[in-house]
Every structure is written in structure tokens, then in C-alpha cells.
């Protein structure tokens, strides 16, 4: 069995460039987007619970 030849340097460069772009995309774009969606969901839940706690027949503001 022959030993594997070394990986060419250009492939390492492509790999690390792709990895860096993926990390920037994930942490720079997807994470803030996800946090934004979570904040909107928390606000909607809070408002929904606040409305559900009102007594029937009371004036709403």
C-alpha cells in the first residue's frame, strides 16, 4: 500500500477561505437574525399573556 500524497497548498487555502466565509455568515448574519426572531416571539408572548390577564368587560387602552 502506497502512502497518500500530501494535500496541495491551494486546497488548504480554499478550505480555510470557505471555513472563514461560513463562520462569518453564521455568526455575523444568522445568529443576530435568530436573536431578533426570539425577541419578537418573547414580546408577542408577553403581550398575549398581558391581554389574557385582563378581566372581561374592562376598558382596554
Buried (B, 14 or more C-beta within 10 A) or exposed (E): EEEEEEEEEEEEEEEEEEEEEEEEEEEEEEEEEEEEEEEEEEEEEEEEEEEEEEEEEEEEE
